[in-house]
């Protein structure tokens, strides 16, 4: 598969790269799926989230987005699955692609009862 594989330094080329990502359904699906998770997603979780069920395509998209600097892989200790999360560049690009800022992941805040 042909890929984009690097983030250009010139703004005009960056816009072209963003258009290429937008035109690629797998890349956009993976970027969006990862953005919806507070703690990031493992390979299997990404595959399930995008509903592709083709781990080769998922792996290609993850490598492509990682090479562009849009996502990063964080290893987990004690045998847990590593997770992919968005980088700041990835958040900026996703905002340009969707036209809206990234929604913060839902965080449960306990409510204390009045005494």
HELIX and SHEET records of a PDB file:
HELIX    1   1 UNK A   11  UNK A   23  1                                  13    
HELIX    2   2 UNK A   25  UNK A   35  1                                  11    
HELIX    3   3 UNK A   43  UNK A   50  1                                   8    
HELIX    4   4 UNK A   55  UNK A   68  1                                  14    
HELIX    5   5 UNK A   88  UNK A   98  1                                  11    
SHEET    1   A 2 UNK A  71  UNK A  74  0                                        
SHEET    2   A 2 UNK A  83  UNK A  86 -1                                        
END                                                                             
